[in-house]
Amino acid sequence: MKQFLIKYRFQAGSQETWHKDIAQFIAALDSDPDLKGRIGYRCLKARDGADYYHLATPKDDEAAKILQTRAFFSDYTAKTRLASNNGVEVVPLEVIAETAA
């Protein structure tokens, strides 16, 4: 299973609005009939800072390809670039070991 870490420092706009944008993106993932249950997505923020970390876990390569065709994905990607002042880094991750749960 592939995973991707998206990381950046929030630099532009309202954090409240940005959090709503993130929630809307996740809602779009959960409501898309072709993607529902096929892409795990979690957003985390450093407690006392402006660093954000998103963990995306597509269940298969086809789900990732479908996501890239969606208008809501393009819109969210553009908003992420704006929020980070073009400072987004996407890191493909490889699982070495993990717990059963």
NORDA-V402310 format. One record per backbone hydrogen bond with DSSP energy under -0.5 kcal/mol. NH is the residue of the N-H (numbers start at 0). CO is the residue of the C=O. E is the energy in kcal/mol with one decimal. If there is no record, write none. Layout:
BEGIN
nh & co & e
NH & CO & E
NH & CO & E
END
This chain:
BEGIN
nh & co & e
2 & 92 & -1.0
3 & 55 & -2.4
4 & 90 & -2.8
5 & 3 & -0.6
5 & 53 & -2.9
6 & 4 & -0.6
6 & 88 & -2.8
7 & 51 & -1.7
9 & 7 & -0.5
9 & 49 & -3.4
10 & 82 & -3.8
11 & 82 & -1.5
17 & 13 & -2.5
18 & 14 & -2.6
19 & 15 & -1.6
20 & 16 & -2.3
21 & 17 & -2.3
22 & 18 & -2.2
23 & 19 & -2.4
24 & 20 & -2.1
25 & 21 & -2.3
26 & 22 & -2.3
27 & 23 & -2.2
28 & 24 & -2.2
29 & 25 & -2.4
30 & 26 & -1.5
31 & 27 & -1.3
34 & 31 & -1.0
35 & 31 & -2.5
37 & 34 & -3.1
38 & 34 & -0.8
39 & 56 & -2.8
41 & 54 & -1.9
43 & 52 & -3.5
45 & 50 & -3.0
48 & 45 & -1.6
51 & 7 & -3.0
52 & 43 & -3.2
53 & 5 & -2.8
54 & 41 & -3.1
55 & 3 & -2.7
55 & 53 & -0.6
56 & 39 & -3.3
58 & 37 & -3.6
63 & 59 & -1.4
64 & 60 & -2.0
65 & 61 & -2.5
66 & 62 & -2.5
67 & 63 & -1.7
68 & 64 & -0.5
68 & 65 & -1.6
69 & 66 & -1.6
72 & 69 & -0.6
73 & 69 & -1.6
74 & 70 & -2.5
75 & 71 & -1.9
76 & 72 & -2.6
77 & 73 & -2.1
78 & 74 & -2.2
79 & 75 & -2.3
80 & 76 & -2.0
81 & 77 & -2.0
82 & 78 & -2.7
83 & 79 & -1.7
84 & 81 & -1.1
85 & 80 & -3.2
88 & 6 & -2.4
90 & 4 & -3.3
90 & 88 & -0.5
91 & 89 & -0.6
92 & 2 & -3.3
END
